[in-house]
Amino acid sequence: MNKSYYVYIILTERNTLYCGYTDDIEKRFLMHQKGQGAKYTAANKPLKVVWSKEFSSKSEALKEEYRIKHKLSRKQKLELIQS
């Protein structure tokens, strides 16, 4: 069985977006809610996962996470979520 990796975007209480990657979205989101997922989501309470995409390799997922975090504007992230 091949392992899947996911890139996800979380909407926070302050109406900001957080992007990350994982191999288990539900487990990772629970960690974010407990304040253990990332410094950003510990300071900005996560509300819900608003977008996710599955990848067959960790490398692909990390490349997409980097692209979303560092190359897309907020407007482009919102467009991605809507698509």
N, C-alpha and C positions, 0 to 999 in steps of 0.2 A: 504494500500500500504506500503510495506516494504522499508525502506530507505537503500540506498547502500552507501558504503564507498569505497574509492579508495586510493591505494598507487601509487605514480608516481615518475618518475625520469626525471629531467630536465637537458638538456645540456646547459651550460653557454658559454658566449663569450670567456672565457679563457680555454675552452675545459675541464671544470670540471663538475662533476655530483652532483646534489642536489636531495635528496630523501625527500618526505613528504607524508602526507595523507590529505584527504579532503572528503567532501560529494558532491563537485561540482568542477570538474577539470578545466573547462573553467573559472569559476569565480576566482578560486584560482590562476591559471596561470596569469590572468590579474592583480591580486594583486601583484604577484611577479614582473611582468613587470613594475608596477608603483613604485616598491621599497617598497611596504607595506607587502609583503608576509613573509619575514624572513630577518634577518640581513645578512645572507650569500648571498641571491640573490639580496639584495640591493647593496652589494659590488661587486657582480659577475653577470653581466647582463644575465638574462635567454634568451635563444634563442628559444627553443621548448621543448615540452614534448616528450621524446623519448621512454618512456615505461609507462604502467599503468596496474593495475590489480584491478578488482572489488571484494569486499567482502560484505557479508551480515550483518556483525556486526562490530562496531567500534573497539571492542576488537581484532578481527582477523586482521583488518587493522593495528592497532597499533603494534601488535606483528610482522607483516611482515615488517613494516617500521623500527622497531628496528633491526630486523635481517639483513636487507639490509644495514642500516647505520653503524651498529657496528660489524657485523660478516663477511661481504663480502669485499673482496679486490676490487680495481678498476677493475682488470682483470675479476673477477667474476661478477661484475656489468655489464661490457660490454658484457659478455657471456649471462647474463640474458636478456639484451636488444635485443641481436641477436636472442634469442630463440623464 
